[in-house]
């Protein structure tokens, strides 16, 4: 019923699940989370994420992305090529990323980040799989690069920007994904933006282990909490959490099948 479109499974401590991955997967099923996309941020993570993907069964479908996070070392970012990304693609690779631009921590890597971002977009276009876009303190450069590289297939992940940004991304064909931030008390402006968006272009995510939603704030986040993100959005649109789970899951289907 619920799809967590962005979770970092390899970063989870699993202390609440006796450090057993299967216990987490069982808890996800109990929470009616039937699908999750495990996100890759560095080439070294591929095999560990692939091990999570291998735990899929008839009740819980786990896919993955392949990509390099923009906050990685300059040398890593500069080493990214579309061919290297494409060499990792298999049946359970659903998307490319997490990629994008992040000038919050270090704006000296702008050139390397833009190079990596463009290579991800090229890989995405080559095999018609969506790209996962991270943007922080890089509003205009992100939109400019999406336009210059003619990106039309992907997700603005953990969305926190304004309506103008969302509208530009939507007009390009991208989807908008909300994390637990949408549930925070301080996020009324973000909720106002969400209310203006078309329901058929919205996704939900945890970005776990970060950004646990209300009422789980202060805890390590995990995919079992994605229904709370659905509930926060459901309240905006006068839906139930279950209805929002179904809507956003169908939207994710449409994104993955956009060119099939």
Buried (B, 14 or more C-beta within 10 A) or exposed (E): BBBBBBBBBBBBEBEBBEEEBEEBBBBBBEBBBBBBBBBBBEBEBBEEBBEBBEEBEEEBBBBBBBBBBBBBEBEBBBBBBBEBBBEBBEEBBBBBBBBBBBBEEEEEBBEBBBBBBBBBBBBBBBEEBBBBBBBBEBBEBBBEBBEEBEBBBBBBBBBBBEBEBBBBBBEBBBBBBBBBBBBBEEBEEBBEBBEEBEBEBBBBBBBBBBBBBBEBBEEBBBBBBBBBBBBBBBBBBEBEBBBBBBBBBEBBEEBBEBEE
